[in-house]
Amino acid sequence: MSGSQAFASGPESKARAAAEDPCQGQCSDILPAGQNGHATLTDILLHKAVGTRPKHAADQLEPYDNLLHDYSGLTEDQLSDYFNDASFGVAEDQVESEKSPRPDVTITRDKATGTPHIKGTTRSGTEFGAGYAAGQDRLWLMDILRHVGRGELSSFAGGAEGNRALEQSLWAVAPYTEDDLDGQVARIRDSGERGAQAYQDIQDYVSGINGFIDDTVGALSYPGEYVLTGHGSKIKDFTANDVVAIASVIGSIFGNGGGGEVGNALAKLSFQSQYGKEKGESAYAAWRAQNDGEATTTVHSKEFPYAESPENPDGVATPDSGSVTAYDHSQNETGGKKATGEKKAESVLPADLITSKKGMSNALMVSGKHTASGNPVAVYGPQTGYYSPQIMMVQELDGPGLRSRGASFPGLSFYVELGRGLDYSWSATSASQDITDTFAVELCEESGAEPTTESTSYMLRGKCTPFDKLTKHNEWKPTLADTTAAGSYDVVSLRSAYGLVSHTGKVDGKPVAFTALRSTYHHDADSVIGFQKFNDPSAITSASSFQEAAQDIGYTFNWFYADAEHTAYYNSGTNPVRSKNTDPDQPILADARYEWKDWDPAVNTSAVTPPEEHPQSVDQDYYVNWNNKQAKRFSAGWGNGSVHRGDLLDKRVSALVKKGGVTRTQLVQAMEEAAAADLRAEKVLPTLLEVIDSAEVTDPELAATVKELRTWQESGSLRKEAAKGDGDYEHAEAIRVLDAWWPLLVEGQFKPGLGDELYKSLTSLAPVNESPSGGQNGGGSPGDGVGASQPHKGSALQHGWWSFVDKDLRTVQGKDVGSPLDKPYCGDGSLSECRTMLLSTLAKADATPSDEIYPGDKECDAGDQLCADSIVHRAMGGITVPRIAWQNRPTYQQVVEFPARRSGE
């Protein structure tokens, strides 16, 4: 085994854990790069000058990286080399520091990772300690997030183009006035006993953050980023409204779903233009594949119908061809341009953090019926990206009504959001089911004049009503951190009762605005009740009580639960009950006949689907999810079909279950092997080779290339070095060829049959590729905010045309295909012509130089394949950390197996 030990506690700690903790030392976790996200100006300057880092800033990076290289030989007693001990408490010999910011709470940090273990004698003190610890570890990041949530990032952190793009994307989906934020806080306070307690918890938590601000400013030890961005020691106190603002950011990134109906309508119009109305509609439905019968599902047997398109829907608002224009959220811009030849300033967070299509997190969970111990085993966690400091933080909470350890988002860490409780553990993956619909609101003029697409009023139940214009003015000056020239602009959204304006256009010749109505808009903080229950040992006593708690979470998540006896799954989300026979996949006329059932526009509430209609299960043989389809008839997004990265997990876990005697180590190995696998090579390349093998390859060079591809595929389709530090992938040449070949073969397979415009329309909705390097995306549309082109991000192979390629090639071969496309495309249905296309594009790929496939960036030289794939923790402050090898894996990850229940059970 390589590398250093991953922070197992000493013998005393393990002995105490076995006596007092039902997990008995079998709960582990890890969160790279490190717990500590605090750096003073001196720390930052030293880091830039000589490379030093604050303690615990990057000490979990090496064990996280090492697992990729060592997993195949992993044994049970070596798990602690790669994961941290997640037992409750800290043994005396493992205490690094203790601090009591007030008499009723103590924050103990362990030597291993510097994780805060917060123990309060009162609940108020526990929450104060949680806020204080969050300030210690993530103050600068929390400040960034609250400014993003208010659409004020560029004023705070600098005018970099990426900062402006990010705040605009937030303002497009979650713009709030201060009164709106006040209203959400009041709603929590007035939501019964638990709501009142959550309100008080937030107040105490915010007081803890502010207590740390007072202490760190007084000690002149505040984060150096404040100096570099021109703020000095002026750090504003946090408020409960800031918590809601941060919740709106996190919910927009990880807990949203649906929308995009304008793009869907335009794609359907393109199909109809190409094939005629009737055939076009049929072709669109085949490509859209809301319910692909070949898709891997998390729930294995039961159907859960939701958001399905009816055959002949009512109230569809099809935009007139060529009339649609996206609403511009950036207005009145002045200055802010970089000088010629000047390096463009980087944003503090990715510009597409909110807009990019994401598949976040994975989960592997096996019932005790199939494990070696008879207890359930789970390996799961959120795939939230890689940042320095990390966008999540780990803590332990121990106080009245609170007993938990795990990860939370900074600014929301008054509760653990993903982690373990007294004798249970839980995690989540992004579900992204459709909770956002697009309505076409008829534009009008209050004067009675003829409306245009520039009109600023709309018809609401028979009355011409002005849009709310929500504006944030941002201005900035150059700083040491961001040298963007001085400038200013307004970020603007128009809000109607039917949601936020995303586009304008015409429907049947009448000017309309297309508005996105999200069921959780104005309710971003309501989910706090569910998270509160997760942390309360008296509330979570069984699988069913966990499922009931998850019902209080409005965000779209797949929740997974394990204790010593049972496993459970539940899909959460505020799923609106739509009017009968309306189509959630297309824009809907803003008319009372087509509104959500019992919709109240004043507070944006409606009837919601009952809990029993949400995908769920208890004690299924095994569960896997990598943002794949939840259940049969539970409508999915684009491209969720016969080939999905969830298949990489399902194949491995189902094989383990069939064999029986599953252990934690085996499940970790299954996760990590899937993390190194190239989905295209494992699932699609065999079919590509079948077509090529239908005749002999006579060209010697092509034959050699085909052999290399086959050898890689048969060896496991992994993108990894034979040993850490080799500097090249094993099977590097085959990987290079497939990377170059994929966009070429997709275009050659489909573009001739679809035509240029339709191909471009479809690639804007479903990118052809999401490679580890972020490149090789083909010649279609780059998409609307699709994150496929972002390099060094780790998460990959979620969004792509894998299913389309797979289904079409099987169709051309004459095989049975469930949920097929509308017609054969490759070679216009001719196997020989399809083969010819594959070979010609393969030859072109083989001849493409590495420096074109991997063009290089500030991290990597052109042509460096291994570096192009590598993970870079994006610096959100002054401290950077080393690159690590690519692996498609959760950022925060738990490995759990409870051998016992709490005392007395």
N, C-alpha and C positions, 0 to 999 in steps of 0.2 A: 504494500500500500504506500502511495506517495503522499507527501504533504504532512502538515501538522495536525494534531488532534483537534477535533472540532468542539472543544470546550465542554466536555463532560465534567460534571461536578465531582468532587472528591468522594472517598468512601463514606465519610460521615454523612454527607448530603444524601447519598443513595440509600443508606440505612434508614435515615429519618424518613425519606420519601416512601420507602416500602411500608413503614409503620403507619404513616399519616395520610398518604396520598393514594386514592384508589387506582391511579395509573401505575403505581409501583415501579417508576423509572422507565416505563414503556411509552411515554409521550415525549416526542422530540419535535424540534422545529428549526428553521433557519431563515434569515432575512439578510441577504447581501445588500450593500457592501458592509455595513456595520451600523450599530445602534446610534452612535454619536453623530449628530448633524450640526453641532455647534462649533464654530471656528471664530476666534477673535481676529482682529486685523493682523496682529503679530503672527498668529497661526497661518493665516493666508499668505502673508509675505514670506514666511519661512518655507511654506510649501512650494511657492513659486521659485524661491531661490535655491533650495537644497533638497526639495522633495519630501520633507517630513510631513506627517499628518497627525492630527489630534488622536489620542488613544481611542480605540474602538470605532474609528471612522471607516476602516476597511478590513477588519480582522475576520469577517465571515466570508470574505470573497474567495480565498483560496480553498477552503473546504467545499464550498459550493461548486467551484470550478472542478475540483479534483474528482468529484463523483462521476463526471462524464468519462474520465479516463480510467476509473477503477471499478466501475459498477459490476462488470462481468464476473469478477472474482469475489464479490462482496459476501461477507458472512454476518450473522446476526450480531456477534460481539464487536463488529467493526462499524456499525451504524453510527456510533458516537464519534467516529473520525470525520463524519460528513454532516451531522446534525447536532444541534445543541440540546442539552437536557432541559425539557420543558416541565419538570416537576415544580410543584408549588414551593415557595419559600426559598431561603438562602441559608445554607449551613454557616456556622460562625467562621469556619476556616476559609469560606469562600466570599466573605464580605469585602468589597473594595471600598465602599464609602457608605455613610449614613447621613441623612439630613432630615431634620424636622422643621419644615418651613412654618409650621405652627404646632402647638402642643398636641393636637389630636391626630397627627399623621406623621409617619416616618417613611422616607423614601430610601430603600436599601438597594444599592447597585452591586451586582456580583462581579467577581474578578474575571469571569470567563468572557462575558460579552458587554458588560456595562448596562445590562437590562435593568430598568427600574422595577422594583418590587414594592408596591405601594400598600402600606397597611395602615388603616385608620381605625381609631376607637369609635369614631362617629362616621356616619355616611357623608356628612358635610365635609369632614376632614379628608376622607378618602378621595372625594371628588376634587377638593382643593389640591391634594397631592397629585392627582392625575393631570390637572392643568399645569401645575408647577413643573412636573416632569416633562410634559409636552413642550413647555417653554425651554427647558434645559436642552432638549434634543432636537427641536424642530421650529424654533421661533421664527427664523427667517422664512422658512418654507410656509408656515402658517400665514405669515404676512403676505406672501405672494398669493396664496390661494384666496384670501379674503378680498384682495384687490381684483383678482380675476373674476370672482363672484359678483363684484360690483361694476364690472366693465371699466376698471380704472388701472389696469396693469401698466400701460405705457406711462401714465403720469407717475407711477410709483417706481418702476424698475427700469424705465428707459423706452425710447421710441423705436426700438428695433422693429422691423417689418413683422417679424414673427410674433412679437408681443401684441402688436395691433391686430394681427389676424386672429390671435387667440381670444382677445377680449371681444372682438366682433362676433366670433362664433358662439361665445357664451351669450352675448347679448341677443343673438338670433333665436336662442332656445329657452333662455331663463333670465330675461330682464326683469328686475324688480325695483320699485321705488323703496325708500326707507319705510314708508307706511305699509307697503306690501310685506316687508320683512317683519315689521312689528306685528302684523296680522298673523303671520305664521307662528311667531313666538307665543302670541296670545292663544292661538288655537291649541298649542301643546298644553299650556297652563290650564286651559278649561276642559281638557279631555279626561275628566274623571280623576280618580285617585292616582293612577299611574301617570297620567299626564301632569298632574300637579307635582309629583315627585320628579319627573323628568325635567320639568321647568326649574325646580330647585337645584337638581344635579347640574344643569347647564350653568346656572348662576354661580354655583360654587366652583365649578370647573374654570369658568372665565375669571373668577377672582384669583384662582391659583395661577393662571397665566399672567395676570397683571401683577401678582405678587412677585413672580420671577422677573418680570420687566423692571420693577422697582429695584430689585436686588442687583440685577446684572448691570443696569445703568449706573447704580450707585457705586458698584465695584469697578466700573469701567471695563467690564468683561463681556459686553454685548457683542453680537455677531458683527464681524468686520464688513460684511456685505452692506450694512447700513452706511458705513463710511464711504465705501466705494461707489454707492449710488447717490451720494450727496445728502443723505439724511442725518448723518452724524449720530448723535445720541437721542434724536427725536423719534421715539417709538410710541405710537398711539396705543392707549389701552384697548383691549378687546371687549366686545359686547356680545350679548346673546344673538343679536342680529348678524354678527360676523359668523357665528356658528351656522346660521341658516344660509348665509351667502356661500360658505364653504360646502355645505351640504348640496347646494344647487350645482356646484361645479362637479363634485364627485358623482352625484346622481346623473348628471348629463353625460358623463364619460362612461360610467360602468353600469348604470341601472335603468337606462332608457330603452326604447324599442319602438319600431314602426316609423311612420313618416315616409317621405320619399315618394308619395303617390303621384306627384307631378311628373317626376322622372319616369315612373311606371306608365303613366298615361301617354307620355311622349314616345316611349318604346312601343306601346301598343299601336299608336298611330303609324309608327315606322313599319311595323309588321303589316298593317292594313294597306299602307301605301305600296308595299312590295308585293303582297299576295292578294289584295282585295279584302273587303270587310270581313266576310265570314271565315275564310281561310286564315286571314291575319289574326283574328281573335283566337282561333284554335291554336295557331302556331305560338302566339304569345303565352297562352295558358300552358302549353307544353314546356316552353323555355322557363317560364316563371316557376313551375313545379313547386307550388306551395306545399304539396303533400306527396312527395316522391316515395313510392312504395318500396324502393330499394334503400332508403336512408336508414342508417343505424339510429336507434332511439334509446334514450336512457331508461324509459319504462318499457319493458319488454312485451307486454301483452295487451293491456287495456288501451282503448281509444279515449282521447280527450278532445273532442271537436272544439276548435276555436278559430275565429277570424278567417273562415273559409269564404271564398268568393262564390256567390250564388250563380246559377246558370244565366238567369236573365235579371240582372240587378236593377233596382229602382234608384232614381236620384243621381245617376252618374253625371259628373260635370266634366265632360271631355273638352279639353282646351282646343280652340281653333288652331289649326296648323300655322306655325310661324308667329303666333301672337304672344308667346310666353317670354317674360323677362324676369330674371332674378332680382329681388329687392336688394339695393345697395345699402349696407349698414354703415358705410364710411362716407361721411359728408363734411363739407367745409374744411378740407385739409389745407394746411399751410406748412411750408418748410418740410423738415424731416428727411431730406434727401442726403444721401452720402456723397461726398466729393468724388470726382472722377478718379478711379484707381484706388480709392480708399476701401479697405476691407469692410464688408458689411457686418454690422453688429449682430451677434447671436441673441435669440430670444432666451428667456430664462426657462421656458417650458416649450415643448414642440408646438409649432403653430397649428398643427392639425390634431392636437390632443383631444378635442371634442368632436371634430368633424369626421375623423378617420373611422372607417368601418373596422370594428375590433371584434376579435374572438378572445375573450379574456378568461383564463383560468382553466384548470382541469381537475378532475376528481376520479379516483379509483377506490372502490370500497367493496369488500367481500364479506358476505355473511359468515357468522361463526359456524354454520353447517359445513363450510368448505375450508376452514382454516386448521392449522396444526393444533392450535390451543383450544379450539372451540369458541373463542371470542372473536368478534368482528375485527377486521384490520382495515385501516384507511390510510391512504397517501393522497393528500389533496392540498390545494392552495390557489390563491389568486395570481394570475399572470398580468401584473399591473405595469409592466415595463421596468426599465432599469434607470435609476437616477442616483445622483450623489448630492445630498443625502437622499435615501430612498423615500418614496412618496407614502410609504407606510412606516409605522414604528411599532415595536413590541413592548408590552408592559404586563405586569401582573397587578390585579386589583383584589384587595382583601379588606372588606369592611362590611358593615351591616347591610345585608341584601345584595352584596356584590362578592362574587368569588369566580375569578376568571383569569386566564392568561392568554395572550395572543396579540394579533395585529389590529391596528386601527389607523385611520387616516388622521394626520395631524389636524388639530382644530375640531375633531369629532371624537377624540379619544377619551371622553368621559365614560364610554363603554368599550369593551373589547368587541370588535365587529366580526372577527374570524379567529377562532382559537379553541380553547378548551374550558370547560367548567369543572365543577367538583368531580363528577364521574362520567362526563360525556364530552364529546368534541364535536365541532361543526365547522363547515366551510361552505363556500359558494362559488358558482361560476356565473358569468353574465348570461342571461337568458334571451334578452332582446326581443321578446314577443311584442306584438303590435299593440301598443297603448297610445299611439298617436295617429290621429286621422287628419286628412287634409280636406278642408271645406272651401268651396268657391262662394265667396260673399259678393253679392251684387253691389257695385259701386254706385254712388249717388252724389248729388250736390244739394246741400241744405237749402240753397236758393231756388231749387227746382230746375236749374239749368241742366243741359244735357251732360251726363257724366262721361269721363274719359278714364283711361288707365292711370292718369295722374291724380284722380280725385282722392280726397282724404276723408271721405265719409262712406258708410256702407249701410245696407238695409238690415236692421235687426228686428225681426218679427213685425214688419210693416212700418218701421220708423227709420228715417234717415238719421244715422248716428255717427258722430265723428270718431275716428280712431283715436286711441290714446297714443300720443307720441312720446316715447320714452327716450330721453337723450342724456348721454354722459359726455361732458366736455373733457378732453384729455390734452395736456400740453407737457412738454418735456424739454430738457436741455442736455447737452453732452455731459457725461460723467466718466470717471475712470472705468466703470463697468460697462458703459454703453456710450459709444462715441457718435451715435446718430445725431445729425445736426438738429438744432432746435426746431421745434414745430408744434403743431396742434391740429386737432380735428375733433369732430363729434361722432360718437358711435350711437346709432339711432335704430330703434325698432318701432314699428307700428303694431298696436295691440287692439284686437277686437274681442268681443265676447267669444267668438269662435276660434280664438287663438291668435298666433303671431303671423304677420304677413311674411311669406317666403317668396312669393312671385306675384306678378300681375299678368293679366292676359285677357282673353275674351272667350266666352262660351256662347255659342250660337249668336255671335256678333255683339253680345253685350259685354261691356267692360266689367271685369271681376278682379278681386284679389284672392289669391290662394293662401289660406291660413292654416297653420299647423296647430291642432288642439291636442295637447298631451294631458292625459288624465291626472298626472301628478303635478301639473303646473299649479302653483300656489299651495302645493302640498309636499314640498321637498323635505320638510322636517317631520312629517307625520310618522315616518317609519321609525322614529326614535323609540316608540313603545315596544316594537318587536325586539329591537336590540337590547332594550332594558331587560326584557324577559330572558333573553339568552344569557345574561350575566347573573341572573337571580337563581340560586340553587333551589329555592322553594317553588319557582315557576316551572323549571325544567326538571321533571322527574321521570320522563319516559319519552319514547319516540313520538307518541301521539301528542304529548304536551309541547314538544318541540315544533311539530307541524302546526299546532294551533298558534304558537308564538309567531311563526313565520308568516301566518296570515295577516299579521299586523304590519307587514312591510310592503309598501306600495311599489318599491323599485322592482324591476324585472330581474330576478335572480333564481338560479337553481340551488336549493339548499340541501346539504348532505349532513347526516347525523349518525354518530356511532357511540354506543356505550358498551358495557361488558356483555350484553345479551342481544341487542337489537341494532339494526340499521334502518335508516329512513331517508326518504327524499320528498321534497315539496317544492313546487314552482310558485314563487310569489309574484305579485304584481297587481296593480289596480287595473284590472281588465274591464273596460266599459262594456255594458250591454248595448249593442247597436240596434238601430231600428231594423225591423224585419226587412230582409231582402236588399239591404244596402251592401255595397262592396267596399270593405276596408282597404283593398288593394288599389283603389282608384279615388280621385277627388270626388267629393260628394257635394251636392247643392246645399247651400246653407238655407235650409227651409225647415220649419217646425216638423214637417212630416218625416224628415230624415235625420233628426238630431238623436243623440244618445238617449236611451230610455231614462226618464225622470231627471234629465239634465237641468241643473240650476246654473244659468250663466253668471249669476252674481258671485258665486263661490266656487264655480267649476267642480261640482259634484254631480254624480249620476248613479244610476243602478250599476252594480258591478257583478261579475259572474260569481256565483257562490263557491265556497271553498272546495266542495266536492267535484267541481268542474275543472279544477287546476290539476295538471299532471302531478301524481304523487304515488307513493308506494312505501310499504314497510316490509323489511326482511326479504326482499328479492335476492336471488342467489348472488348477484353482484350488480354494481352500478358503475358505469363509466360516463363521463361527460367531458367533452372538450369543445363546448359551445355548439354541439350538434343538436339535432332535432330531439325535443323532449319526449314526444309520444306520437303515435299515429293520429293523424287528423288535427294535430296542433300545428297550425300553419307556420311555415318557416320562411326565412328570407331567401334571397337569390343564391343559387348554387349549392343549396344544402341537399345533396342527393346521394347517388350511389357511391361516390368517393368523397370522404371527408376525413379530416385528421382524427376525428373521434374513432375511426376504424382502426387506427394504429393502437389505441388503447384496448378497444373491444376484442381484437384478435388475440392480444397477449393475455388479457385478464380471463377471457373465456377459456383459453387453453389451460391456464393455471387452475381454474375452478373445475374443469373437467378432470384434471389429474388429482385434485384434492390436496389437503394438507398445506394450504397457502400460509406463508409467513410474511412478516413485515419486510424482510429482506427481499423476498421474491417479488413483492408488490413494488418495492422501490426499484428493483431491476427492470420490471416491466415498464414503469414510468420513464426511467432514464433511457432505456433502449428506444422507446417511442420518441423521446426528446431528441435523439440523434438521428432519427430516420427521416429520409426524404420521401414524403407521401407519394409524390409523382413516380418515383422509382419503384416503390414497394407495391403500389396499387394500379398504376396506369401503364408503366413500362412493360409489364408482361403482355398486355393486350397489344401494345404497339409492336412488340417483337413477334407476336403471333401473325399480325398482318404482314410484316416483313418476311417472316418465315414461310409465307404461302408460296414462295418461289425462291430459288437459289440466288444469293447475292454474288454476282460475278465480279464486281469491282473489288480487287484485293484490299484497297485501303478502306472502303466502306465495310467490307466483311470483318476487317480487324477492329473497326470502331464498334460494330454490332457486337462482336465478341466481348469487347471491354465493357460495354453496357450490360450485357448478359451476366458477365462474371460479377460485376458490382451488385446487380439485382439479386443474384442467387446467394451472394455472401451476406445479404441483410439490408442493403440499400442505405447504409449509414454514412453520414457526413462527419467523420471523425478521424483523428490521427491514430496510427497504430499504437503510439505511445505519446504521452504529453511531451511537448517540446520538439517533436519531429520536424515541425515547420511546414509539413504538407499533409493533405488528406491521404489516407489510404484510398486507392481508386480515384485519385485526383483527376486523371484525364477523363474518365467516364463522367464524373461530376461536372467537369467543365463543358463537356459535349451536351449533356442534358440541359444544363443551364442555358446554353445558347440555342439549343434545339426547341425548347418548349414554346416560346413566343412565335417562332417561325412555323412550327407545325400547327399551332392553333389557328394562325392566320391562314395558312395554306389549306387547312381542313374546312374552315367555315366561311371565310370572307367571300370566296367565289359564289357560294350559294345564298349568302345573306345580302350581298351587295355592300358597298362602302358605307352608306349612311346607316343602315340597320346594324352593321357590325360595330360602327362607332357608337351608336346608341346603346347597344347591349354592353359594350365594354365600359361605358360610363356608369353602368349599374352594377356590373359584376366584373372586376378586373380579371385579366387572363392569368395572372400570376401573383404570387406573394412569396418570393424567394427569400432565403435567409439573408442575402446581401442587399435586398431591396431593389435589385436591378432586374433586367431582362423582362420588361413589361409589355413589349410588343408595340405595334403601330396603331392601336386603336385609341380610344379616348383615355386620358389619364384618370378619368373618373372625377366625381365630385367629392373631393376630400378623402379619397381612399388612401389608406396608409400604406399601400403596397410598396411605394417607392422610398419609404423611410429606411435608411440603412442602419445597421448595428442595433436593431431593436429587439432581437431575440425571438419574440413571437412571430411565427411564420407559417405558411402553408395552410392558412385558414380559408382565405378568399381566393378563388381561382376557378378556372374552367375544367377542373379535373373530371367532374361528373359528366359534363357535356362531351368531352373527348372520349371518355370511357364508353358512354352509351352509344355514341355515334359509331365508334369503331366496332362495337359488338353488333350493332344493327347491320353495318356493311358486311360483316362476316356471316350474317344470316342467323345469329343467335337470338334466343328469346331475351327481350329487354323489358323490364318493368318500367312503367312511366317513361316511355321513350320520347325523344324529340319528335317534332312534327313530320320529319322526313329524313332520309339519309343525306348527309352532307359531304363526307369525305369522298373525293373522286366522283361526286354526283351519284353516289351509290355503287359505283364500280369498284370492286376489290382491287383489280389490277391498277386502275387509275389512282386509287387511294394509296396503294403501295408505292407507286411511282412518285407521288407527292411526298410521302414520308422519306423516301430515300434521297430525293433532291434537296429537301430541307435539311436532312441529316448531313449531307455532304457540305452544305453551306455552313451549318453549325460547326462541323469539324474544322472547317477552314477559317473560322473566325478567331482572330488572335485573342489571347487572354486579356490583353489590356483594353480591348473593346468590351468584353464581357464584364470585366471588373475594372471600371475606368479610374478608380482611385479617388481619394478624398483627403481631407486633412489628417485622417488617421492612417491611411494605407497608400502604398505605392500602387500605381496601375498594374494590373495583372496579378496581384497578390490575392489569390483565391481565399486562403485561410483567413487573412486579415479582413477581407471584404465581408465575410460572413460573421466576423467576431462581434461580440456584444460590447458596447460602450455604455457605461453608466453616464448618462447626460448630467453634466454639472449644473446644478441649480443654485450653486453658491461658489465659493472660492476654492473648494477642495475637489480635486479630481482623483479618480482611482484607476488602476490598470485595466486594460482590456482583458476579457476572458474569452475562451473558445465558445463558439455557437452551441447553444442547446435550447431546445424548444420546451421550456419548463416553467412552472410557477415561480414567481419571485419570492413570495413568502410561502413556505411549505411546511406542512405538518406530517409526521409519521406517528400514528397512534394505534394502540391496542390496549384497551382497558381490561385487566384481568379480574377486576372486582367492582362492585357497586359501593356506594357510600355506606358508612357504618349503620347497621340496623336493617339493611335491605339485602 
